[in-house]
């Protein structure tokens, strides 16, 4: 299977790099500056072992070549330019697997590439990209769940091949028969995590160590789950319990990547993660006062960035 990964940052760089090291045919579509960094290989630092692996790269000027699978690992605010970048590499029946959080990007992909097969997917990893271009994984968790949307079964054998290639790279990969549900459950978790850690500028454990921290996190999680339920995706028992455990672990040092973006002075995915959640809630008459407070905080941050 020929795979194109859009981006070689914390998510795409990690998963794609591990697959290259395991023998998969992966090419990275990156900006020129990142291509220069990768000339000496993609460097990964990880609790699972450090590697530096030679990788194939393309830039937007390289328009030749089609691929069986395109994996998107960009931030939501870079999605429009990402779609322009992959357009020359999309043909009839090309699989597109977005590993973005949230949900709005699915419609954008389906509208832009109606003859491609747009999959649903989520990724579970705690990683960052350092200034020198190293992908640094901070926790050994490395999970990908993906599948056809609406219960479809398009070219099942090809999807099972991708699962096999990911597992060969020691990625905890699974093919879902209800990937929309998985995406919503991940979104409710991430929106809660981002809202809480960005608003309070601290980790889950630090928030829970305060007098009212548990009430804040619980309230945010309830608002997100109420919205998901109104949209037709109430949390499943097992996964909801997994996410609840992560959100209420008093020893946890976890923060959302959105908070790390704020610390670095970078743009955030606030509109895509929190703004869209609030908009969907309003459509169903679900009250979201805590989400709105966190979103306002992030909007003030973004306004300062542009002032």
Number of C-alpha atoms within 10 A of each C-alpha: 13 12 21 26 29 27 23 29 23 22 27 21 26 26 23 29 29 23 21 21 17 15 12 19 16 23 22 25 24 21 17 14 10 18 20 13 14 22 12 12 17 24 21 23 16 16 11 14 9 13 14 16 15 14 19 16 23 19 16 15 9 12 13 8 10 17 18 16 23 25 22 23 26 22 18 19 14 11 17 13 10 20 17 12 20 20 14 14 18 22 15 10 16 18 24 26 23 23 24 25 24 23 17 14 17 18 11 13 20 15 10 14 19 11 14 16 22 22 24 25 27 24 23 14 18 18 23 20 17 11 7 9 20 22 25 21 23 15 13 13 15 19 17 19 19 25 26 24 20 13 12 12 12 15 12 12 10 14 20 14 12 18 20 15 20 23 17 17 20 16 18 16 20 19 17 17 16 16 21 22 20 21 23 25 23 22 23 27 21 24 25 29 26 24 29 28 24 24 18 17 17 17 22 26 21 17 22 21 13 10 8 10 18 18 13 17 23 16 17 25 25 15 24 30 22 21 27 21 14 16 14 11 17 17 20 11 8 9 13 16 12 11 17 15 11 16 24 17 13 16 13 15 11 19 20 20 19 22 24 16 15 17 11 9 13 13 16 21 19 23 16 19 25 25 19 15 25 21 15 15 21 13 11 12 11 16 15 20 13 19 25 17 13 23 22 16 16 24 16 10 16 17 9 10 12 7 5
